[in-house]
């Protein structure tokens, strides 16, 4: 039986015991819940892939507490990365460095790089500090399913597969961290998130954008495969195509199909009396609501008709990345 416990001295003691035994523990962050294991222990890291059903060519992120010396894990931190760390960490930013090879090679799926993150969530910091080890962790859900933003979401996917979920409440950020490649002369966005490319450019002057090509090596989590997908049928339309979205809704509802529209505040204007879920009006609000709405939708509907938000820049690049992958499409920003 999987236990859900609040983050206390007793639950942290139990979590550390499980980690040291080579088991996995789900824990909260400000973005989504993570499924963590000792990054030094290959057997433990491989359990993450087994529990999630995650392909073993999809690299993991190592999480550490704010006082952890990452020089034990990575080979050199460029000047711009130090600036970004000072400005954004702890926070929803993952930086990829050349690895020293001290953690298990299974973490990076054989790559010579290592993705490192310092979450800002108080519960995550307490857990990481108490354990005192680098913790490899992807999102705590079945692979390719909607990411979890609450302990209950984790339980719905992993009940009976893990021993413990540390409950830190609902995640405030809602989508996974931004991932930056920090191995070159300038940082390069590998995965969009709450720290936007524009924010990075403002801090350090230049930032590139990596475009993954099918068949290539995944340099970051979330590059390959369909991700974040609800278990019901989904259809996605641009805001300018709202009439097509509404026509599909009406046709399917006429057949007796349970349908719901997902949209932002702009799309809501066109919905009328049709069933809908509104992501919100601001980018951060939409990021925070996205996964919970997708999970709510799959539990109540047979078809989700998504009307895409009109804004695609900044934080919305991360939201659109998740939303289009959830619908089986690739978003190029």
DAFENFEN-V631351 format. One record per pair of residues at least 4 apart in sequence whose ideal C-beta (glycine too) atoms are under 6 Angstrom apart, sorted by sequence separation. I is the first residue (numbers start at 1). GAP is how many residues later the second one is. D is the distance in whole Angstrom. If there is no record, write none. Layout:
((I,GAP,D) (I,GAP,D))
This chain:
((47,4,6) (54,4,6) (64,4,4) (70,4,5) (77,4,5) (84,4,6) (85,4,5) (103,4,5) (125,4,6) (141,4,5) (154,4,6) (155,4,5) (158,4,5) (195,4,5) (212,4,6) (237,4,4) (249,4,6) (263,4,3) (289,4,5) (297,4,5) (312,4,5) (316,4,6) (320,4,6) (18,5,4) (28,5,6) (29,5,6) (49,5,5) (77,5,6) (88,5,5) (105,5,6) (119,5,4) (148,5,3) (182,5,6) (218,5,4) (222,5,6) (252,5,4) (263,5,6) (271,5,5) (280,5,3) (311,5,5) (324,5,4) (5,6,4) (38,6,5) (108,6,6) (141,6,6) (148,6,5) (201,6,5) (218,6,5) (253,6,5) (280,6,5) (18,7,5) (26,7,6) (27,7,6) (37,7,4) (49,7,5) (141,7,5) (180,7,4) (181,7,4) (200,7,4) (237,7,6) (252,7,5) (279,7,4) (297,7,5) (324,7,4) (37,8,5) (139,8,4) (140,8,5) (189,8,5) (237,8,4) (312,8,5) (26,9,5) (27,9,6) (181,9,5) (280,9,6) (15,10,5) (197,10,5) (249,10,5) (261,10,6) (268,10,5) (279,10,5) (321,10,5) (24,11,6) (25,11,5) (37,11,5) (154,11,5) (179,11,4) (212,11,4) (320,11,5) (179,12,4) (24,13,5) (35,13,6) (99,13,6) (187,13,6) (261,13,6) (81,14,6) (99,14,6) (140,14,5) (151,14,5) (99,15,4) (142,15,5) (178,15,3) (260,15,5) (261,15,4) (262,15,5) (264,15,5) (141,16,4) (151,16,4) (177,16,5) (265,16,4) (277,16,5) (317,16,4) (96,17,5) (97,17,6) (176,17,6) (178,17,4) (175,18,6) (19,19,5) (22,19,5) (96,19,5) (150,20,5) (186,20,4) (187,20,5) (188,20,4) (189,20,5) (190,20,5) (22,21,6) (94,21,5) (95,21,6) (149,21,6) (173,21,5) (306,21,6) (22,22,4) (149,22,4) (186,22,6) (188,22,5) (24,23,6) (39,23,5) (74,23,4) (75,23,4) (94,23,4) (66,24,5) (75,25,5) (149,25,6) (249,25,6) (73,27,6) (90,28,4) (242,28,5) (73,29,6) (89,29,5) (91,29,5) (107,29,5) (190,29,6) (191,29,5) (90,30,4) (190,30,4) (191,31,5) (283,32,4) (287,32,5) (61,33,5) (283,33,5) (286,33,5) (260,37,6) (74,40,6) (267,40,4) (73,41,6) (179,41,4) (260,41,4) (262,42,6) (258,43,5) (258,44,5) (259,44,5) (260,44,6) (261,44,5) (262,44,5) (263,44,4) (266,44,6) (123,45,3) (257,45,5) (264,45,4) (70,46,6) (257,46,6) (60,47,5) (121,47,6) (59,49,5) (59,50,5) (252,51,6) (57,52,5) (66,52,5) (61,54,4) (62,54,5) (63,54,5) (64,54,6) (61,56,5) (249,56,5) (248,57,6) (45,59,5) (46,60,6) (65,60,6) (117,60,6) (245,60,5) (31,61,5) (45,61,4) (30,62,6) (42,62,4) (45,62,6) (245,62,5) (40,63,6) (65,63,4) (39,64,4) (42,64,5) (65,64,4) (230,64,5) (242,65,5) (232,66,5) (230,67,6) (231,67,5) (39,68,5) (230,68,4) (232,69,6) (239,69,6) (64,70,5) (232,70,6) (233,70,5) (234,70,5) (235,70,5) (236,70,4) (237,70,6) (238,70,5) (239,71,4) (62,72,5) (63,72,5) (62,74,5) (63,74,5) (60,76,5) (60,78,5) (92,81,5) (147,81,6) (144,82,5) (146,82,5) (94,83,5) (144,83,6) (93,84,6) (146,84,6) (92,85,4) (93,85,5) (94,85,5) (95,85,5) (96,85,5) (97,85,6) (98,85,6) (144,85,6) (96,86,6) (95,87,5) (30,89,6) (53,89,6) (54,89,4) (29,90,4) (30,90,5) (53,90,5) (30,91,4) (45,91,5) (52,91,5) (236,91,4) (29,92,5) (28,93,5) (234,93,4) (228,94,5) (28,95,5) (29,95,5) (38,95,5) (39,95,4) (28,96,6) (27,97,6) (39,97,4) (228,97,5) (229,97,5) (227,98,5) (228,98,4) (36,99,4) (37,99,6) (27,100,5) (36,101,4) (81,101,4) (92,101,6) (35,102,6) (92,102,4) (93,102,5) (226,102,5) (34,103,3) (78,104,6) (35,105,4) (34,106,6) (32,107,5) (33,107,4) (80,107,6) (88,107,6) (51,110,5) (19,112,5) (175,112,5) (174,113,4) (16,114,6) (26,114,4) (174,114,4) (16,115,5) (32,115,4) (33,115,5) (7,116,4) (32,116,6) (87,116,5) (174,116,6) (198,116,6) (32,117,6) (12,118,4) (196,118,4) (7,119,6) (84,119,6) (196,119,5) (83,120,6) (33,121,5) (83,121,5) (194,121,6) (80,124,4) (192,125,4) (193,125,4) (192,126,4) (26,128,5) (192,129,5) (24,138,5) (25,139,5) (26,139,4) (27,139,5) (32,139,6) (28,140,3) (30,142,5) (31,142,4) (149,142,5) (30,143,5) (149,143,6) (175,143,5) (32,144,6) (147,144,5) (18,145,6) (31,145,5) (146,145,5) (31,146,5) (4,147,5) (175,147,5) (146,148,5) (15,149,6) (146,149,5) (2,157,5) (7,159,5) (2,160,6) (58,160,6) (3,161,5) (4,161,5) (6,161,5) (7,161,6) (4,163,5))
